């Protein structure tokens, strides 16, 4: 159970799948994580989640739109959705990395979300911000058409984010 996982349950692996430490079976998604570490050497953490609202959009095959500026921490104005591939396969990892592009997040069709960060705190914070944004988008769609921020509005947020937060830290909140 995830709720009973302890430090000694975590399997440490290299990027080729060789176990360096631990006695448990590694996650079926280890290749997904390794694919992002290989493709983006500047990241220090990958968070993969099946959070409710991000997964709703993944099931719809829809991107998360800029209905709130919090999502700009993803590095892109819209979080794209990669086409469906079976979980735990090299094809899933390849598609996820390809569709993510220069961003720091990607939805996996009919599956969930991958969020990237300089460290685990930043990756987790991004996942939380994207879940918040996806929930806002979902709820707004339930009663109408959400106002999506324009490219110009997002550019202004990007400029403000350049000096937002504490010096020397990765932007983790909004």
C-alpha positions in Angstrom: 0.0 0.0 0.0 1.2 3.5 -0.8 0.1 4.6 2.6 2.4 2.0 4.3 5.4 2.6 2.1 8.6 3.3 4.1 12.1 4.4 3.0 13.4 0.8 2.9 10.6 -0.1 0.4 12.0 2.2 -2.2 14.1 0.6 -4.9 17.1 2.5 -6.1 17.9 1.9 -9.8 20.2 3.2 -12.5 18.8 4.6 -15.7 19.2 1.2 -17.4 17.0 -0.6 -14.8 19.7 -2.2 -12.8 18.8 -2.3 -9.1 21.5 -0.6 -7.0 19.7 -0.9 -3.6 16.5 -2.4 -2.3 14.8 -5.8 -2.2 11.3 -4.8 -3.6 10.2 -5.1 -7.2 10.6 -1.7 -9.0 7.6 0.3 -10.2 6.3 -0.7 -13.6 6.9 2.9 -14.6 10.6 3.0 -13.9 11.3 3.3 -17.6 9.0 6.4 -17.8 11.0 8.1 -15.1 14.3 7.0 -16.6 13.2 8.4 -20.0 12.7 11.9 -18.6 16.0 11.8 -16.7 17.8 10.8 -19.9 16.0 13.4 -22.0 16.2 16.3 -19.5 19.5 16.3 -17.6 18.5 19.5 -15.8 15.7 17.8 -13.8 16.3 16.1 -10.5 12.8 14.6 -9.9 9.9 13.1 -11.7 6.4 12.8 -10.1 3.9 10.5 -11.7 0.4 10.7 -10.4 -3.1 9.6 -11.2 -4.6 12.7 -9.5 -8.4 13.0 -10.2 -8.7 16.1 -12.3 -5.5 15.8 -14.3 -6.6 12.2 -15.1 -10.1 13.4 -16.1 -8.4 15.5 -18.8 -6.1 12.7 -19.7 -9.1 10.4 -20.2 -10.6 13.0 -22.4 -7.3 13.4 -24.3 -7.5 17.1 -23.6 -4.7 19.5 -22.6 -4.8 21.6 -19.5 -5.4 25.1 -20.6 -4.2 28.3 -18.9 -7.3 29.0 -16.9 -5.1 30.1 -14.0 -1.5 31.4 -14.1 -0.4 28.8 -11.5 0.2 26.3 -14.4 3.0 28.5 -15.9 5.4 26.6 -13.6 5.0 23.8 -16.2 7.2 25.8 -18.5 4.5 26.0 -21.2 1.2 27.8 -21.6 -0.7 24.5 -22.0 0.0 21.0 -20.7 -0.3 18.6 -23.6 -1.7 15.1 -23.6 0.4 12.3 -25.0 -1.4 9.6 -27.0 -2.4 6.4 -25.2 0.3 3.7 -24.8 0.2 0.8 -22.5 1.5 1.5 -19.0 5.1 0.4 -18.2 6.2 0.2 -21.8 9.1 1.8 -23.6 6.5 3.3 -26.1 4.7 5.1 -23.2 8.0 6.6 -22.1 9.0 7.7 -25.6 5.7 9.3 -26.4 5.5 11.1 -23.0 9.0 12.6 -23.4 8.3 13.5 -27.1 5.0 15.3 -26.3 6.3 17.0 -23.2 8.9 18.7 -25.4 10.5 21.7 -23.6 7.9 21.7 -20.9 7.9 20.2 -17.4 4.6 18.4 -17.5 2.6 16.1 -19.7 -0.7 14.2 -19.4 -0.7 10.6 -20.4 -3.9 9.7 -22.2 -6.2 7.5 -20.2 -3.6 7.3 -17.4 -2.4 10.3 -15.5 0.2 13.1 -15.2 4.0 13.4 -15.2 5.5 16.5 -13.5 9.2 17.4 -13.5 11.3 19.6 -11.3 14.8 20.5 -10.2 14.1 18.5 -7.0 11.3 16.4 -5.5 9.7 19.4 -3.8 9.5 21.4 -7.1 8.1 18.4 -9.1 5.5 17.7 -6.4 4.5 21.4 -6.2 4.1 21.5 -9.9 1.8 18.4 -9.8 -0.3 20.1 -7.1 -0.5 23.3 -9.1 -1.6 21.4 -12.2 -4.2 19.4 -10.3 -5.5 22.7 -9.0 -5.6 24.2 -12.5 -7.2 21.1 -13.9 -9.9 21.2 -11.2 -10.6 24.8 -12.0 -10.9 24.0 -15.7 -13.2 21.1 -15.0 -15.5 23.0 -12.7 -15.6 26.0 -15.1 -16.5 23.6 -18.0 -19.4 22.2 -15.9 -21.2 25.6 -15.9 -19.9 27.3 -19.0 -16.8 28.1 -21.0 -13.7 29.1 -18.9 -11.9 32.2 -19.8 -8.5 31.0 -21.0 -5.6 33.4 -20.4 -4.2 34.8 -23.6 -0.6 34.4 -24.8 0.0 38.0 -23.8 -1.4 37.6 -20.3 0.7 34.4 -19.8 3.8 36.3 -21.1 3.1 39.0 -18.4 2.9 36.2 -15.8 6.2 34.7 -17.1 7.9 38.1 -16.6 6.4 38.4 -13.0 7.5 34.9 -12.2 11.1 35.8 -13.1 11.3 37.7 -9.8 8.7 35.8 -7.8 9.6 33.8 -4.7 12.8 33.7 -2.7 16.2 34.2 -4.4 18.0 31.0 -5.4 14.9 28.8 -5.2 12.9 27.1 -7.9 9.4 28.6 -8.2 7.1 26.2 -6.5 3.9 28.1 -5.7 1.8 30.9 -6.9 
